[in-house]
Amino acid sequence: MSFTALHRALGLPPGPLTDEILTSAITAGVTETDDLDWKEELPPTKGLPQTDFPKDVAAMANSGGGIIVYGVRETQKAASKRLDVGELTETHERALRSAAVTAISPPVFGLRVTRIGDEGSRAVAVEVPASVDGPHLIYRNDYFGAPVRNDADTVWMKERQIEAMYRARFEERRHANEALDALYAEASAGRDSSNRAWLIGVAHPRIPRVQARMTREEAREVLKKAEPVALSLISRRYVHPLENVDRLNPRPGLRRWVAVNTAVSTHSSWGEAWASVHHDGSVTLAAAVGAHPSGRGWDAPGNSFAGWEVQTTAIECGVADLLAMLRTTAQVTGVDEYDVRVGIEWKGDHPMLTLDTMGFIYRDVSTPLHTFTPVETTVNGQAAEDDFAGRVYEIAQDCVNQGGISNLLLIKPAVERGDAEQ
């Protein structure tokens, strides 16, 4: 769902870019601004990195994001006529995205390219997301510069502006770390990690959603849609933390919705889990991963694991469910890039063991862990399915590798997933 300069100029709520919206904007003579640029023609595929396209994208990214619309003639900065840019092929679209990555440093990811209109009045809208990685630089031969929007014009930053933007980037990174620290501390608070190990996963959008409150229906939608995403990574045969929270009735919290634990019986308490979806787009998951049943008559004496023994399957399910929540939250809120942290909290007397279970328990292979180092990375919640699944695989692998386990049992690499689908 988008909220662009066109929506704002026409007084419309967030929604898809449509032919009607573009026609209305031209009829109203909407003028160019910092976050709106009218263009008559699409840049050609051949030699695209040498055209003005990378400069225009970098300027928008350096100015807080915006939209470039190809197929509109402007007069004195105001839209005056609809033009036809021709067919935007898949190859051409791929070239646009590639130029934003290869011809700009740091790269600009997450372009949204939308085809608008029918033959005779075809237009293309390129939405450039806001970025915390500025300044984005353009290199031409031996020279580089940092473009930025100045109302309807694109100009080059002065040295002091570049310095200020670098300072803002470092300050933003510090704030992002503080936000992850706060989320992680909240998610792990109250979990008895002296008796069993807990997987704590948190994700915070690099550019949080502001001045918006998530409704209960939206939170329910996030949790409902997260389940099939997680099951596409790991089948229902294994225990998912999301199956042990109340997905249909999230409770209100401080600027968030909380899915409370439903594994309360003596038989199922080993699967305790808590999840939350925040108004700013953040998500958290806390799941007990120590003392899971062995699967072979686990309720018989001696057949359940101790609190310091953690199955890799429990870790994989926890990672899959956290990232599934991240993905569906991104789709509902429009957020894309997230900072992610996954850790395991254990404060008992015994060193923690990560167990590889394939019908047998390989205690001799596992590396005893006195401290688990949290895994931190960045994930694009709206990436292509294979790219997203690859990030889930990498995070889960980093987690189990710390316990001396080489391979994942449940989550498959992108290559194997593709083979299985064929």
ABEGO torsion letter per residue (X at the ends): XBBBAAAAAAGBBBEBBBAAAAAAAAAAGBBBBAABBBBABBBBABGAAABAAAAAAAAAAAAGEEBBBBGBBBBGGBBABBBBAEBBBAAAAAAAAAAAAAABOBBBBGBBBBBBEBBGABBBBBBBBBBAAOBBBBBBEABBBBBBBBEABBBBBBAAAAAAAAAAAAAAAAAAAAAAAAAAAAAABGBBAAABBBBBBBBBBABBBBGBBBBAAAAAAAAAAAAAAAAAABBAABBBAAAABBAABBBBBBGBBBBBBABABAAAAAABBBBBBBAAGBBBBBBBABGBBAGBGAABBGABBBAABBBAAAAAAAAAAAAAAAAAAAAAAGBABBBBBBBBBBABABBBBBBBBAGBBBAAABBBBABBBBBBBBBBAABBAAAAAAAAAAAAAAAAAAAGBABBAABBBAAAAAAAAX
